[in-house]
Amino acid sequence: MPHAQLTKMNQDPELTEKIRQQFERAPYPRNPLEQSPQNDANLLFIHNLISPYYLRNNRIIKTEGKVILDAGCGTGYASLVLAEANPGAKIVGIDLSAESISLARQRLEYHNFSSAEFQVMAIADLPSLGIQFDYINVDEVLYLLPNPVAALQVMQSVLSPDGIIRANLHSSLQRFALFRAQKLFGMMGLRDNNPQELEIELVRETMRSLKDNVWLKRNTWNPKYETDEEPILLNYLLQGDKGYTIPEMFSALRAAELEWISMVNWRQWELLDLFKEADNLPAFLAMSLPEISAEEQLHLFELLHPLHRLLDFWCGRAEAAQTFLPVADWTEADWQGAWVQIHPQLKTSQIKENLIDCIANHRAFEISSHLGVPTTTPIQIDSNMASCLLPLWDEPQSVMFLVERWLKVQPVDMVTLEEISFYKAFEEVTELLQRLETFLYVLLEL
């Protein structure tokens, strides 16, 4: 379908104008201009192209020269995160709100990213730029649009062949109570036009007047909303807000000819983590779970435990994924020829200093305390074994180099005092690397 025709079919000028006005009045997000994400490893990890590219292809990509789009960039904080997380990449931001675009330009210039470009533009008009993007970040935007599929189709059309999109939708199950509140305030006429101070105060007055045990108040209201208008605008009065389920998310991707790669916080969508004993499931589940698709597993998770406000995912062109041998299936010969790199968001002087301190004082190195997104439980490394990984903070190393280093750190068995064999050292190092690679703390390449 031609882009012009697709765009014409799916525009809702009235709703688009309401959304534009709302964010003109209250630009979002409201992070201070001087705030920097440089030390926020979790946020940088999510916005780093290396993370989803490795999950899809088991390959490490360089960010220099890549072109990254922040669609619906708002005041540009995510654009700044993208710039910090992807050194050498070109950042382009678009948004409907001229006020937001002005603030985004100021933010990137303030932090010395003077080459970033920003334009007042709708997603539907992206093809007019004539640019192919290697990574598209469309955060907290799709659920506001009349037709998310149309937006995904437009973004797919400007995506490079092996490019990746990070997008999200509001969960209809997790956000159920707030959607009820929106219907209430819609009936009162508070969402008919761009909400102003009067509408915000009427929300407060309504919620204030309810008894504390009334379901809607108990499940949606927070006393801090009495002084903070932003949550009211983004929850009770948000123009265009809609919710979706996992099947609806996958259906939208298929319609846009995109392939799901992973949930952004994939470790927090582990279905087996919801059961008391993952290795002792009811018979029906034990037999059926290994056979069902990722989509079905995610849908079961949201039905059992609708924890996540956002269905936050990475996707790309259906034909773009590269075939690779999973690390779990590597042979001994594969491991002997492999190289190891620490994830860029862990490669900081502060983390290296903490690692050295743990080694010097014989304390376990809790790597998850520095990067918690990939795990739901603490991940610790024995101080001796941690010393084996120390050279990774300088440059990538071969697996064989790390094995040789481990033999120097731990030449004998501490119980028997017998010399540790090369094979034993090789086994211990590869076991650690495979464990850390599961969480993307290390990246492995053949």
N, C-alpha and C positions, 0 to 999 in steps of 0.2 A: 504494500500500500504506500503510495507517495507520501512523503512527510507532510506536505501542505494539506493534503486531504485528511490525514490522520489527525493533525493538529486542529483543523477546522471542526472535525466531528466531536472532539472531546473537550473543547473549551467551555467553561461556564463563567462568562465575564462578570456576572454579579457576585458569585462566590469568590472569584479571584480578587475582585476589588475589595471585598470585605476583609480577606486575609491580608492584602497589601496594607489597608488602612490600619488594621490591628497592629501590625508590626512597625508601621510608621510611627504610631503613637507610642508603642512600647517595644523598641528594638530588643532583640534577643540573640544571644545570651548577654547578660549584664556583667560579664567579667570585667574588672578594672583594666584600663588600657595597659598599665605596666605589668600586669600579671603574666608570668611566663610558665609554660608547661615543661621547661627543660628538665626538671627533676621529677616529673610525673611519669615514671616508666610504664605504668599500666595504660595511661592514656596514649602515650607514644606507641606502645605495642599495638594497640587497636588500629591506629592510623598509619602504621608502617606497611607499605606495599609488600615488604619482604614476608610478613606473617601469612597473609592469605595465599601469596604466590607459592610459598613453600608447602603449605597445606595441600594445595591443588597439584603441584608438580614435583615435590620433593627436590626442588632446585632453589638456589639462592640467586636472587636478581639484584642488580645494582640499580640504585635510585637516581644516579646522576643522569641528567638529560631527559628524564621521564616528564610527561606532562600530566598534571593532576588537576581535576576539576572538583571544586567544592560547590555543589548545586544546592541553592538555598542557603547560602553561607551566613546569612544574618550579619551580625556585627564582626564576624571574622575570627572568632577564637578558634574554631575548628580549622580554619585556613592556616592560622599560626601553628597549630599542632601539626598539621600536615607538612608544613614547611620545615619544622624542627625534626620531625620523624623521618623525613625523606630528603637527606642532604643532596643538594644539586638539582632537585626537581623544580620544574616550573609550575607555579600555582596560579590557577585561574578560578575566580569566584564569581558567581552570579546570584542575584536575588531580586525579588519584585520590589523591595523597599529601597528607595533612593537614600533614605536616612541611614539604613543599615549598611549599605554599600559605602557610604562616606565614612562611617565608623570603622569598617573593615580596612579600608585603605589606610586610615590613620594608624590602625593597630599594627599592620604589617610593616609600615614605614618606621614606626616607633621601634620595632624590634629588628630593624635593618634588613628586611626582606623587600628591597625596593623594586625588584623585578616582578613581583606579583601583580596580576591584572584583575580588575574588578569591573563588572558591568551590571547595570540594571537590566534584567532580562528574565523572561520566563523559560522554564525547561523546554517547553514546546518549540522555542525558537533557537535551540542549541545548534541545529544543522547550519544556520546562517554564519556561524563562526568559522566553518571550514577547518576545524581542528579535530584530530583523533586523539582521544585521551587514553593514557595507560592505566589510570586509576580514577574512579569517580566516587566521591563521597557525597551521599545524599542522606543526610542525617536529620531525623525528626521532620521530614517533609512529606513523604509519600502519603501518609495517612490523612493529610489535609487536602489532597488533590481530588477533583471529581472522579478521575479515572487513573489509578496508579499504574495500570497496565500500559496505558498510552504513554505515560512518563517513562516507564521502563523501556518501551519500544524506541522512544526517541533517544534515550541514553545508549541503548544497544547500538543504534545507528551511528553514534559518534565514538564508540569504543574501539580501541585498537584490537587487532585479531586475538591477542592473548591478554587483553586488558581485564581488569577486575572492577566490579561495582560493590561498594559497601552501602547497604540501604537497610531501612527498618520500617516496620508497621506497628501501630498500637495493637496490643492484644485485647480482643473483645472479652476474653474470659477474665484476665487479670484486672481489667479496667471497667468491669461490669458496673460497679457501684457509681463510678463517675459518669458513665454514659446515662445512667438513670438520673443523676443530678442534672446533666445537660438537658435532658428531656423536660425536667421540671422547670428549669429556668428558661427553656425555649417556650413552654406554655405561658410563662409569665411575660414573654416578649423581650427578655433581656438579651437574647442572641439575634434579634431581628436585624440590628445594625452593629456597627463597630462599637464595642463596649467602652464606655467612658466611666468617669468617677461615679456617676449616679448608679449605673448598673452594678458596679463593684460593691457599692455601699448597700444596695438592695440585696445582693447575695449575702453579705455579712449580716444584715438585719434579719433575713429569713433564717439563716443557720443559727444565729444567736437566740432566736425566739423558740427554737425547738428544744424539747427536753433532751437531756444527754443520752437517754437510752433509745431514742428514735433511730431506727436502722440507718437511715441515710446520713445522719449526723455522726453516728458512732463509727461508720465505715468510711467516711470521706473527709470529715472536718478536722482541722488542726488549729489550736488556739493561736499559733503564730500568724495565721491568715488574717487576724485582726489588724495587723500592722504591715503585712507584706501582700501587695496586690498581685505580684507575679504569679503565684500558684493559682489564684482565682482566675486570672486570664488564661492560664495554660491548662486548667483542668475543668472549671465550671463553664467558662464562656468562650472557649477556644473555637474559632470559626472553622468549619469544615472537618472537625475531628471525627474519625470513624475507627472502628475496631475490626480486627481480622483474626482468623484462626490459622493454624499451620497448613491445613489443606488449601485454604484460600490463598495463602502466600505461595505455595508451590504451584497452584493453578495460574496465578499471575505470572510467575516465572516461565512456565511452559508457554503461555500465550505470547510472551515477549521474546520467545526463543532464547531464553537464558537458562543456565544450568546452576543449580544450587551447589555451592562449594562447602560451606560450613556455617554454623552459627558463630557469631563473633566471640561470644563467651561460651564456646562449645563444651567446656568441662562442666559448666553449670546446667547442662541439659542431659546429663547422664541418667538414663532411665533406671538403671540398676541401683543407683545411689538412693532411690526412694524406698528401697526395701530393707528391712531389718537384716536379712541374710541374703546377700546377692547370689550365693551358691546353693541356696535352699528355697527356691521359688515354688509357688503352687505349680502342680504338674502341667496345667494348660499353658501357663506363661513360660515355663522352662522349655517346653517343646516348641512354642510358637515364636518367641522373641528372636531366636537366631535366624529365622526365616523371613522376618518382615523388613520392609524398607526403612531407610533413614527417615523418610517422611512420616511413616506410620509410628515409628518409635518416638519422634518428636511430638506427634499429635497425642499419643498416649501420655507423654510427660505432661503436656499442658492440661489434659483432662484430669489427671491425677493431682497435679500440683501447679496451678497457674500462678507461678511465682514472678515471672518476668513481665514488666510493663511493656517492653519492646520485643518484638520478634526481629532481632538484629542479626543480619546475615550478610555473607559474601556470596557473590555469584559472578558468572562470566559467560562468554559465548559457549554454547553447548559443544562445539567441536574443538575447543581450544585446549582442553586438558591434555597434558602429556602423559604417556604411559610410563610407569616406573615400577621398580621392584620395592615393595614396602621394606622398611628397615628390619621388621620382624622376620622377614624371609631371606635376609642376607646370608651368604655362605661365609666361611672363614676367609676365603680368598677375597670376597667383596670387602670385608672389614679391613683386611690388610692393605687394600688400595684406597681406603676412604680418607676423607679430610673432615676436620671438625672446626666449626666456627661458633663462637658464643653469640647469642642473639644480640643485635646492636643495642637494644634497650637495656641490656645488662652491662654493656661495655663502657662503664664510667669510672672515673678515678675514685669516686666515693665508694662504689661497690668493691672495687679492687682493694682499697684500703681496709674495708671491713673483712674481706676475704683473708688478707695477709694477717690481720689481727687475730682472726679465728685460728689460723694455722699456727701462729706464734704462741697462742695461749691454749692450744689443744682443745678448742671448742668446736662443736659442730657448726658448719656454715649453713644457715637457713636461707637458701636461695629464693624461696617463695616469699620471704619478707620484702624482697626488693622488686619482685614481679609476681603479683598474686593472681592476675587475670586467668592464667591457664590452669589453675588448680583450686580445689575447694578445701584442701587439707595442707598442713605444713610439709614442705619438702626439705629435708636436711641431708647434708653430705658430711661424712666423717672428715675430721680436720686433715688427716693424712691423705685421704683420697682427694680432698679439695686442693691440696698442694699440687697434685698431679695436673689439675686443670688450670692452675695459675698462668701458664704461658698463653692461654687463649685470650687473655686480656690484652696481650700485645699484638697477636696476629693469629690467623688460622694455623692449625697444626695437623699433621697426619696422625692417624690413629696409632701407627707404629711408634711415632715419637712419644706419644703419651704413655704407651706401654713401657717403653724404655725408661721414661722418667719415673714411672711407678716402681719399677724394679730398683731404682736408686733410692727412692723414698722408703720403700718397704722391701728390703732385700731378703729378709728372713721371716718365717712364721713366728709370731710373738709368743706362741704357746710351746711349739716344739723346737724352736730355734733352728729349724732346718731351712736351707736355702729355698726360696720360692722359685718355682720353675717359670720359664717364659710363658708356657701355655696357661699356667694358673694366673699369671699377671694379665695376660691377654684376655682371659675370660672375665676377670674382675673389672677391667677397664671397659670392655665392650658392654658388659651388663649395666654399668653405671651410665654410659653414653646412651644406651637404648632407653633407659628409664628417663633420663633428662630430655631426650628428643621427643618423647611422648608429650611433653609440656612446652616444646619449642624453646627450652632454655639453651639447648645446643642444636645446631643445624648440621646435618650430615650430608655429604655429597660423595658420590663415587667418581 
